[in-house]
């Protein structure tokens, strides 16, 4: 009898304990759901610090969605095409039969290497390069021809080009290609770090709030996206508890994102790899040396139309209006509001920070600008007084704007212009 009573008592105690555990689990689950809901209702988490400019994930995601929706900026009327540059290159190509861009393999393929600096116009550059590679190889490099667009390797969106080595991605693989083809030439575009850092802040993968490069302490892109969409899971919030939602000001001081152009070219390192040991003047010198000795074209983002024109001459491929279309070039109102607020802090605000954090990239951009302006002058792409001055006869307002922008930019680097 006592055994039976003990068994009933044991079962009863077990049921009560089980009930208590289930009740506690259920309330805990409801509490977590409430926490998630509150996070999204408030629109902030991760110790978010509101600042005058830059509020992290929420503001960034608005621009990221806009960029994804607007793949290219195109003026259907054709008024945004620099006809004068197209004319200048066309006239010179009539007398130019040799290319200084392509390396011809034993199999007869014309190849070139590329290094894609993040947020410096690399996508637009590879769009042009793929078309030029298709033309230069007379359609034999079929992967470069169709579908048109920038180099990309993604599920269902592959746009490759085997004759452009290093065509997709941001890993600097030039050293590997030099081993295979010792005489191969390369191209790249650099950007002033003062504007590059703003562009990177508002684009997925290239900042600590939307990371695709496994940067220590950064928030993975997919998790940030789910949070911004109010779809964060319990696991997401657990991960986010150990991460910071960086403001723009905090982002400016994160060492992973400093001097990435010098890092990629001087050390052949991933753009956001933490430097160990830190970058030195020797790395900057190495970057300049590799650009001097291996690159057929070193462009700068600020003169992209002129970069495309020069690339046409080096590749010996005539230009088409589509070559001047900037992919991923449109911005949301949130982006423009951000830039306006940033400018409101004073002209020296960002300048002072970048001169401290990205001094090597500033110097490398200065070198690239000087070299590009010299190349443009030598190829008569900055001059009115030359044998093809008839190209300037019917210039549009846009042509005048592009020309004056180049003159103003290059006057700092080239002292002997023959344009007046």
Long-range contacts (C-beta under 8 A, 24 or more apart in sequence): 32-234, 32-237, 35-237, 36-232, 36-234, 36-237, 39-227, 39-232, 39-237, 40-227, 40-230, 40-232, 44-245, 45-227, 45-237, 45-240, 45-245, 46-219, 46-240, 46-241, 46-243, 46-244, 46-245, 47-244, 47-245, 48-245, 48-247, 49-247, 49-250, 50-247, 51-247, 51-248, 51-249, 52-341, 52-345, 53-248, 53-249, 53-338, 53-341, 53-342, 53-345, 54-201, 54-247, 54-248, 54-249, 54-251, 54-338, 55-247, 56-209, 56-245, 56-246, 56-247, 57-209, 57-210, 57-219, 57-224, 57-227, 57-228, 57-245, 58-228, 59-334, 59-338, 60-201, 60-202, 60-207, 60-209, 60-210, 61-210, 61-224, 61-225, 61-228, 62-332, 62-334, 63-202, 63-203, 63-331, 63-332, 63-334, 63-335, 64-202, 64-203, 64-204, 64-210, 65-332, 66-330, 66-331, 66-332, 66-334, 66-335, 67-202, 67-203, 67-328, 67-330, 67-331, 67-332, 70-328, 70-330, 71-327, 71-328, 72-325, 72-326, 72-327, 72-328, 72-329, 72-330, 73-325, 73-326, 73-329, 73-330, 74-325, 78-321, 79-396, 79-398, 80-324, 80-398, 81-321, 81-324, 81-398, 82-305, 82-309, 82-324, 82-398, 82-399, 82-402, 83-394, 83-395, 83-396, 83-399, 84-391, 84-392, 84-395, 84-396, 84-399, 84-402, 84-403, 85-305, 85-306, 85-308, 85-309, 85-319, 85-381, 85-399, 85-402, 86-309, 86-319, 86-321, 87-388, 87-390, 87-391, 88-309, 88-380, 88-381, 88-388, 88-391, 89-309, 89-312, 89-313, 89-318, 89-319, 89-381, 90-318, 90-319, 91-387, 91-388, 91-391, 92-313, 92-379, 92-380, 92-388, 93-312, 93-313, 93-316, 93-318, 96-313, 96-316, 97-316, 98-316, 99-136, 99-314, 99-315, 99-316, 100-185, 100-296, 100-314, 101-185, 101-187, 101-296, 101-297, 101-311, 101-314, 101-315, 101-316, 102-136, 102-185, 102-315, 103-181, 103-183, 103-184, 103-185, 105-181, 109-137, 109-140, 109-141, 109-163, 110-136, 110-137, 110-163, 111-163, 111-164, 111-165, 111-181, 111-184, 112-163, 112-164, 112-165, 112-184, 112-185, 112-186, 112-187, 112-296, 113-164, 113-165, 113-166, 113-173, 113-174, 113-177, 113-178, 113-184, 113-185, 113-186, 113-187, 114-151, 114-164, 114-165, 114-166, 114-167, 114-186, 114-187, 114-188, 115-166, 115-172, 115-174, 115-186, 115-187, 115-188, 115-264, 115-265, 116-151, 116-166, 116-168, 116-169, 116-170, 116-188, 117-170, 117-188, 117-189, 117-190, 117-191, 117-260, 117-261, 117-264, 117-271, 118-170, 118-200, 118-205, 118-206, 118-260, 118-271, 119-191, 119-196, 119-199, 119-200, 119-203, 119-206, 120-189, 120-190, 120-191, 120-196, 120-261, 120-301, 121-189, 121-191, 121-299, 121-301, 121-304, 121-307, 121-326, 122-150, 122-170, 122-188, 122-189, 123-150, 123-151, 123-327, 123-328, 124-150, 124-304, 124-325, 124-326, 124-327, 124-328, 124-329, 125-187, 125-188, 125-189, 125-299, 125-307, 125-311, 126-150, 126-151, 126-161, 126-164, 126-167, 126-168, 127-323, 127-325, 127-327, 128-308, 128-311, 128-323, 129-161, 129-164, 129-167, 129-187, 129-311, 130-159, 130-161, 130-164, 130-167, 131-317, 131-320, 131-322, 131-323, 132-311, 132-312, 132-315, 132-317, 133-161, 133-163, 133-164, 135-315, 135-317, 136-315, 136-316, 136-317, 137-163, 148-322, 149-327, 150-327, 170-264, 170-270, 170-271, 171-270, 172-264, 172-265, 172-268, 172-269, 172-270, 174-268, 174-290, 174-294, 175-268, 178-294, 184-294, 185-294, 185-295, 185-296, 186-294, 186-295, 186-296, 187-295, 187-296, 187-297, 187-298, 187-299, 187-311, 188-265, 188-291, 188-295, 188-297, 188-298, 188-299, 189-298, 189-299, 189-300, 189-301, 189-304, 189-307, 190-261, 190-298, 190-299, 190-300, 190-301, 190-364, 190-365, 190-368, 191-261, 191-300, 191-301, 191-302, 191-365, 192-300, 192-301, 192-302, 192-362, 192-365, 193-259, 193-261, 193-354, 193-358, 193-361, 193-362, 193-365, 194-350, 194-351, 194-354, 194-362, 195-301, 196-301, 197-251, 197-252, 197-257, 197-350, 197-354, 197-358, 198-338, 198-339, 198-342, 200-257, 201-248, 201-251, 202-331, 202-335, 202-338, 203-328, 206-257, 206-272, 207-246, 207-251, 207-257, 208-244, 208-246, 208-251, 208-254, 208-256, 208-257, 209-245, 209-246, 209-251, 213-270, 213-271, 213-272, 215-256, 215-272, 216-256, 216-274, 217-243, 217-244, 218-243, 218-256, 219-243, 219-245, 248-338, 252-353, 252-354, 252-357, 253-353, 253-357, 258-357, 258-358, 258-361, 259-357, 259-358, 259-359, 259-360, 259-361, 260-361, 261-287, 261-361, 261-364, 261-365, 262-287, 262-360, 262-361, 262-364, 265-290, 265-291, 265-364, 266-290, 266-360, 279-360, 281-360, 283-360, 284-360, 284-363, 284-364, 287-360, 287-364, 288-364, 288-367, 291-367, 291-368, 291-371, 297-375, 298-368, 298-371, 298-372, 299-368, 299-372, 300-365, 300-368, 300-369, 300-372, 302-369, 302-409, 303-372, 303-376, 303-405, 303-406, 303-409, 303-410, 305-402, 306-372, 306-376, 306-381, 306-382, 306-402, 306-406, 307-372, 309-381, 310-372, 310-375, 310-376, 310-379, 310-381, 313-379, 313-381, 369-409, 369-410, 369-412, 369-413, 370-413, 370-414, 373-409, 373-410, 373-413, 373-414, 374-413, 374-414, 376-406, 376-410, 377-410, 377-414, 377-416, 377-417, 381-406, 382-406, 382-407, 382-410, 382-414, 382-417, 382-419, 383-417, 383-418, 383-419, 384-418, 384-419, 384-420, 385-418, 385-419, 385-420, 386-418
